[in-house]
């Protein structure tokens, strides 16, 4: 599963630098799959979708920090626990019940994001 940031977020920014996948963005900030990953050029998703890793994606929230679930691995393969949740002073980094993934899927996502 991925992590999400609830609307209780106080926009302190403590979580953003902790994410090894660069999956956390400031409110209103656009994002790219290439941000903080090794993805370049045209990328293939398991669903068959193809996209340019550098293509600008619209912000998911314009009110609070947000996590791009397609880039979130819950820190699996990097740390023992999600670092955003570990540093959040108001406990607003929580499981995203809409995005459920196994440890194997999260490790595969990590490998895809950071392919060398």
SULSUL-V678587 format. One record per pair of residues at least 24 apart in sequence whose ideal C-beta (glycine too) atoms are under 8 Angstrom apart, sorted by the first residue. I is the first residue (numbers start at 1). J is the second residue. Records with the same first field share a line. If there is no record, write none. Layout:
I->J, J
This chain:
1->74, 95, 96, 97, 99, 100, 101
2->67, 69, 72, 74, 96, 99, 101
3->67, 72, 74, 82, 84, 85, 93, 94, 95, 96
4->66, 67, 69, 93, 94, 95, 96, 98, 99
5->61, 64, 65, 66, 67, 84, 92, 93
6->64, 92, 94
7->63, 64, 92
8->90, 91, 92
9->64, 65, 90, 92
10->89, 90, 92
11->64, 65
12->89
13->65
14->87, 88, 89
15->65, 83, 84, 87, 88, 93
16->65
18->83, 84, 86, 87
19->67, 72, 75, 83, 84
20->73, 75, 78, 79, 83
21->71, 72, 73, 110, 113, 114
22->71
23->67, 68, 69, 71, 72, 73
24->65, 66, 67, 68, 84
25->59, 60, 65, 66, 67, 68
26->65
27->59, 61, 62, 63, 64, 65, 66
28->59, 61, 62
29->59
30->56, 57, 58, 59
31->56, 57, 59, 60, 68
32->56, 57
33->57, 70, 71, 113
37->71, 113, 114
38->113, 114, 115, 116
39->112, 113, 115
64->92
67->93, 96
69->96, 98, 99
71->113
72->96, 99
73->106, 107, 109, 110, 113
74->106
76->103, 106, 107, 110
77->106, 107, 110, 111
78->110
